């Protein structure tokens, strides 16, 4: 989800800079609400668990797409499925361009084999391959998702907060546990935030397990509610756009809130912004243990831990983040 959310501002920017460009964007159908719709933009859904599953399914997907006679096919993901799909296009004579994800240098940075400095951001890597395809491609500072809040969300928001209350989102979970602050600290954070009468807290997550945990958490505190299972994805984005701030891990929710132009306090443990996944236009309030205080950071690119040493590093990285650090970052947004 985070990768697709980072893609959206790039697509919005490039379409503005190339007015005659027509884009067909292929992804899972769930992600369609992340993109501004226009007459020159078409979202195509890949049914990867159904008719487009496996190599035969991807061949079927290729046959569905090839009739559009694209001038170029651009692979912004470079994983097994996209490698197979782009091969079909290449064999048929379509010009194909592929992102350079910088996988080797990311591993070298983690291993300490190259100087510790910020690598190229993922969005710049998207722009590079779009330029290679012959497009004007510069990232705009205001390429946010154009979002219109419906009456249901206005009523939902008003039920959470009065006119004078701040609305604070918290997304405690991530795809990998190594990127999570832990529910014990999240409880303390919610308690301190809701003790202040001007704050209301909204919890974000996904899936049945997280829904249950967040409901139990929300029931323990005043002015706190979970939205998991209560809103559609597009509606969650609407509500995110009305937050005063989102507190999130290095996760999809960090990128979603950034996409709708909401300020984010992001929390980084085993991973590190230098690997190229910092949130769009939202780098000012990243909370983390400094490299000089914990030299083993980062110990993973995406959150997957391979060794016991990595696990120990990830644990220390999150233990080193205090509630006071997070509250200070939230306070800086006021």
Secondary structure, DSSP 8 states (H G I E B T S, - for coil): -HHHHHHHHHHHHHHHH-TT--EEEEE-GGGGGGS---TTEEEEE--TTTTT-HHHHHHHHHHHHHTT--S-EEESS-SHHHHHHHHHHHHTT--EEE----HHHHHHHHHT-S-SS----HHHHHHHHHHHTT------TT--------HHHHHHHHHH--TT-EEEEEE---SSGGG---HHHHHHHHHHHHHSTTEEEEE---HHHHHHHHHHHHTTSTTEEE-TTTS-HHHHHHHHTT-SEEEEESSHHHHHHHHTT--EEEEESSS-GGGTT--TT--TTEEE--TTT-TT----SSS---SHHHHHHHHHHHHT--HHHHHHHHHHT-
